[in-house]
Amino acid sequence: MAQSLDRLLLAQNRWLLANSLMTTLSALVLRGRRFTLAHVGDCRAYRWHAGSLKRISEDHVWEQPDMQHVLKRALGLDQYVVMDYLDGELCEGERLLLVSDGVWATLGDASIRSILGEQEDLDAAVKTLVSAAHLAGSQDNASALLIQVDSLGEDDLGDALLQLQQWPLPPVLKPGQLFEGWSVASVLAQSRQSLLYRVHDIHGQPWLLKTLPASRHDETGAGQGLLLEEWFLRRVAGRFFPELHPLAERQHLYYVMREHCGRTLAEVFAASGPVPLAQWQGLATRLLRATGLLHRRNIIHRDIKPENLLLSDDGELRLLDFGLAFCPGLSAASAEDLPGTPSYIAPEAFNGAEPDPRQDLYAVGVTLYYLLTGHYPYGEIEAFQHRRFGLPIPAARYRPDLPQWLSQSLDKALQADPDQRYETSEQWLLELEQAEHRPVVARPRPLLEREPLKVWRTLALVSLLVNLLAAIWLMHHP
């Protein structure tokens, strides 16, 4: 659903931008037993159920006192529109309310709650909200839309996907064996979490078949997780991700993706060491485009690191391994879960924070920092450590040749406080693209860094001269 809305809204954004127009938008899509909210700007969306009013949207305005009604995100405001998407389960009997800032900014949540509690009729409720806003002196557009969920529909596609784990696991496959039209070549990788085979189709083209090991046959949620992983990859189909086979018919629990030849960035680093700046900028741009596409589809990867980034022989950078990916409303998560590699996990996740796109951006920051320096911004973190996060070590400490803007960019991405990081991939990407037009000039290095021996020799000589002068003065002034 988010993908379809994105396609529609990106086209609308281009049209508005071309015509120098701008608007806010809050749109609700109800399907099956779920809803999807697409939101940008300063309208608001609420859920009203059993006397409780809950806001489910964020205001995209600047936080300064004199700029509270100045939009920082809207359709037509910028070439890249970043929508907020929220998926959730509907409740029978609940009401969903959309209001413009002319209503909520004038009345406040308490008055809105009171009116919804008093008015049973939907039309009467919205008319009362708008009239009350005008009577209270609202000078802005006052609009309201209220809908009620009388009964829940049938399961939608997302719900149906969660039931597909009824398929049995494939048997143990051996080289040379034929399995549902696939010729098995070898076992490529095997772990406690997954099993990966190299297979060929009827045309001899190489593919990878991913399934679960037999030990996870009865594990709750394992089959569901594998199918969600496949579904995530279908939602983000494109050059930054592995290509999936359509699999018209299958009788077992697995999915098949294209085998892209190349090396992971971890292998590139192991072979060649720190990445040159020009190559780094290209990798950073492609990685941020990939994460931006993910987040616009409302998917959080949660395991971005050099080992999961493939630099293919065709020159593309592909993000691999969606086994830990998260989508609100579809994926299960608990405060006890801490997925990923500790050194790449955002500080707030250690404290039980909900999955958030900014956690992916933190992992991107650690990845790019490591590719430049071979170090981690807070030191290497082990799973059993209770780590305290202060300020990241500046990348320039390990790479004095880095331009100042690049070091500052990484510092911002790696802040322990998520509110101090980049808000979106597009924000960071725009900064990098602007920087590409600047000459890559290294930051001025202090003389102590450039010529430490000369500095210390000079200081020693000055000290010696001072001591000699002092001795001479004392000899002549007993």
N, C-alpha and C positions, 0 to 999 in steps of 0.2 A: 504493500500500500504506500509506504513512504517513497519507494522508487517511482511509482506512478505519479504521486503528487509532486515529487521533485521535478520530473520531466515537464509537467504542466506549468509549475510555478516558475521554473527557470525561463521558459518561453515568455511568460507574462512579465517577468522581471526585465528581460531584454527589450520588450516592447515599451514598457514604462520608461526605462532608462533612455531609449531612443527618442521618446517624446517629452523628455524632461518632466515626467510625472512621478509621483511617489504615493504609496499607500501602505497602511498597516493591514495585517490579515490574521484572522483566527478562523480556522476551518475545521469542522468536525466531520469525520466519516464513521458511520456506524455500520458494522457488518458482522453478521453472526452474533456472537456473544461478546464482541470486543468493540472498542472504539479507537480511532487514531485522531490525534489533534495535531494539526500543522499550524504553527504560530510564528509570527514575526511582528515586532512593533509594540505598541502600548495598549492595544485592546486586552481584555482579560477573559479567561475561561474559568468557570466554576462548576463544581459538582455539588448538588443539593440532595441530601438523602437523610431521612430520619431526623430532621431538624438540624442537621450539621451542614455548614457551608465550607467548602474547601477550594481554595484557588489552585489551579493546575497549570498555570502559565506564568512566565516571567516577563517583567516589563523591560523592554530593550531601550532604556533611556539612560542618559548620563546621570551619575549619582550626586553631582555637585548641587547645592541648594538652589542656585539660580538657573540650573539647567535640567530640572526634573521633568520637563515636558519636551526636551530636545531628543529626538530619536537618534540612536546610534546604529540601529538595524531596521531596515524596512524594504519593501519591494520598490525597485526603482532608485534606490539610494546609491547602489554600488554595482559594479560589474559582477561581483560574486555575492549572491544572496545566501545567507546561512539561516536555514529554517530550524526551529525547534520542533522535534517530533516527540510525541508521547503516545505510547500504546498502553491500553489497560482493559481490564474486564468490566463489563457493564453489570449493574445491579438492577434487578427488576423493581420498578417503582421509582427509581431515581430520576432527577431532573438535571439537565445540562444547560448552563447559561453562558451566553456570549454577550459581552457588553463593551461599548466604546468607553474611552477615558472620560467623555462628557458625563457618563453615569457614575462609574466607580470612583473617580477622583472627587466628585461633588458629594456623593452620598456616603461613601465609606462602606466597609464590609458589614458593619453592625446594622445599618439601615437596610441594606440589601437583604440581609438575613431576616430582618423583621418583616419586610414586604413579602418575601417568598413564603414565610410562615403563615401570613394572614390570608394570602390569595391562593385559593385552590385552582381557579380557572387560569389557564396559561395566558390567554389574551389579556385578561384583566391584570395579571401580574406584570407583564412587560409594559402595558400602558401606564400602570402605576409607577413603575421604575422610571420611565422616561418623563412622566409628568412631575414626579417628585424632584428629579434632577433639574428640570427647568424652573420649578418653583424655588429651588434652593440657590438659583442664580447661575446655573451652568451656562457658560458662554461658548462651549465647545459642542461638537456633534454629540447628540445623545441618542444612542441606538441600543436596542436589546433584542435578543433572540432566546427563547426558552423552549426546550423540547422535553418530553417525558418518555421514559422507557416503560411501556405498558407490559410487554412480554419479551423474552429473549428469543432470538432466532436460532437457527441450526448452527453447528460448528462451522467456522470458516476454514480456509486453507491452512492457516497457521495452526489451528486446533487439530485439524486432520493429520498434519505432519507428526504431531506428538503421539499418534496412535500407530504409526508405521513400524514400531519396534516389534510388532508381532511376527515379522519375518524372522526365520531362524538364521543363525550365523552360518557362513559358508563352512564346509568341511576344511580340514587342513589341506592346502593345495601344494602340489609338488611340481617341479620343473617338467615341462612337456605335457602336463595335464590340460585337457580342455574343460572349461567351466563356463557355462551359460554363454557360449560364443567367444570366449576369451582364451587365448593360448598363454599359459603361465610360463614365464621365463625364469624367474627366481624370486626369492624373498629378499626384498631390498632393505627393510628395517623391521625390527620387532622389539616391542617394549611392553611394559605392563599395561599401558594405555591403549595401544593400537598395533595393528599389523598391516604392513605395506608390501604388496607384491608388484613386481614389474611384469606386465602382461602386454600382449600384442592383439590388435583387432584382426579381422579377416583380411585386411590389406597389408598387414605386417607393420602397421604404425605402432610405436611404443606408447603405452599408457601406464598409469599407476592405479592399482586397485586397493582401496583402503577399507579395512573392516576392523572388527574387535577381536582380541585373542579369546580363546575358549574360556579362560579364567574369568572373563567379565560377562559370561552368558546370563547369569542370574542377577547381575548387579543393577540395582534400581537406577533408572535414568540413563544407563550407558547407551542403550540403543537409541533413545530419544536424543541424546547428545550428539551421536554420530550423524543422525539425520538433520538435526539443526545445523551442524557444521556444513553439510552439503547445501542446505537451504540458504545459509549465509553466502556461500560462494556463488550460488545462482543469482542472488540479489545484487551482488557487486560485480557481475561478469564484466570483464574488461582487461586491458593490457597489463594492469598492475597486479593481476591475480591469476592463479592457475585456471586453465580452461577445463570446464566440466563436460563429460560425455552425457548426452541426453538420456540414455538408458530407458528406451521405450518400455521394455519388459525386464523384470528381474524377479527372482523367487527367493532371494536371500538378502540379508542386511549388509550392504556395502555401497560404496559409490566409486566412480572412476573419473580420474582427472588426467589431463595431458602431462606427459613427462617432458619438462623443459630442461634442456641440457645447460649446464653452467656451474658456477661456484657460488656458495653462500658468501656473504660479506665477512663472516668469521674466517672462512678459508682464504679469502683474498687478503685479509689482514695478516693471517699467519704466514702467508707466503711473501708478502711485500712490505709489511709494516704499516706505519701511519699513512693515511691516504693523502695525496697531494691536494692542495686547496682547490684547484680547478675541477678535479674529479669529485671532490667532496661536495662542491656546490651543486653539481649535476645530480649526485645521489640524494642530497638533501631535498632538492626540488621535487624529484620523483617520489620520494618517500612521503613528503607532505601532501602531494596530490593524492597518493593512495589512501592515506589516513583521512584526508578530507572527504573523499568519496565514501569511505566506510562510515564516517560519522553522519554524513547526509542521509545515509540509509539506516541510521539509528543503530549501528553496530559498533561495539567496542571490542577491539582485538584482544587486549590484555596480555599479550605475550610478544610484543615487538622487541626484537633483539637481532644482532648480526647473524645468528644461526638461523633465523627465520626469514632472512632476506636473500633472495636468489638473484644474482647478477647473471642473467641468461646469456647464452651465446649470441642471441639475436639483439643484444644490447639493452633489453628491457630489465627493469628492476621489479621483481615480483615478491609480494608479501605472502608467506606460506603459513601453514598450520593454524587453522581456525578452531582447534580443539578446545580452546579456553574462551572463545568469543562469547560476547554477551549482548543480548537484545532485550530491553525492558519489555515486560509482558510475556515473553516467551522463555527466556532463560531463568533458571533458578539460581539464586545466590544467597549466601548467608554471611553473617559477620565473621564466622569462623573460617570461611574460605579465604585463602590467600594465593590465588593462582599466579603463575609466572615465575621468573627468575629473580631472586631477592634484590640483586643490584639494580634491576630495571623497574622495580615496583615503586610506585609513587609513595611518598611518606604518609599521606593520609590513609592509604589502603592498609597500612600496618595498624592503624587505629580503628579499622572496621568501617571506613567510609564506603558508601555505595559506589559501584562502578560508574565512571564518569569519563567523557572524552578527554578531559585534561590529564587523566592518568595515562592515556595513550601518548599524549604529547610529551609528557615527562619521559616516558620510555623512548620516544623518538630522540629527545634531547640527550639521554644517556648514551644511546646508540651512536649518535653523531659525535658526541664528545669522545667516546671510546675510539671511534675510527680515526679521529685526529690525533689522539694522545696515547692510546693504549692504557689509559687509566680510567677510573670511575670518579665522578665528581664528589662523592662522599666516601670514597674508599670502597673496596669490595665488601659486600654484605653477605653474611652467611644466614641460612634459614633460622638458626637457633639464636641469632643475636637480637638483642633489644636495642635497636639503633636510635641514637639521638641525631636529629638533623638540624644543623645550624645554617651556615652559608656554604654553597658549593665552592670547591677549589677552582679558581679561574683557570680556564684551559690554557691561557697564555703562560702560565707557570711552566707547563710542559712543552708548549710550542710558542716560543717568543716571536716567531715569524707571523703569527696570526694578526690580521687587521683588527683594529679595536672594535669595529662594529660587530664582527663575528663573535669575538669573545663575549661582548655584551649580550648578543642575541642568545647565546647558549646559557649565559647566567640567568636570563629571564625565563627560559624554558625549564630550567632546573631548580627554580625556587621551591622551597619546602612548602610554602603556602600556595595552594592552587589558585587563589584569587590574584596572585602576583604573576602568574604565568600568562602565556598567550591564551586568549579565549578560544580561538579556533585555529585549525590548520591553515585556513585561508589568510588569517592575519599574519601568521609567521611567514607564509609563502610570499605574501606581498612584500614584506620587508626584505626577504632574500632576493626576490626578483629586482627590486629597486637597487639592491646592493650590487647586483651583477653588472650594472652600468658604471659602477665606480671602479677605478683602478685598484687592484689588490695590493695595497701598500701596507707593509708591516708597521705595527705600532712603533713609535720611537722607543728604542731600548736605552735604558740608563747606561752611562759609561761603565758602571760597576759590572753590568752584565756583559758588555762588549769587550772590555779590556780589564778584567779583574786583577791580573798581575801588575799591570802598570799602575792601577789605582793604589794598590797596597804598597808598591814600591815608592810611589810619590808620597803617600801618607807617612811611611817610615822615614823617608828623607826629610820631610818637613818636621817630623817629631825630633829627629836627630839634630837638625839645625836649631830648633827651639831650645833643646837641652844644652847645646853648646853655647848659645847666646846667654842662657841663664847662668851657666857656669862662669862665663867670662865676666858677666855683670857682678856676680858674687865675689869673684876674685878682686875686682877693683872697688867694691863697696863692702868691705868686711863689717 
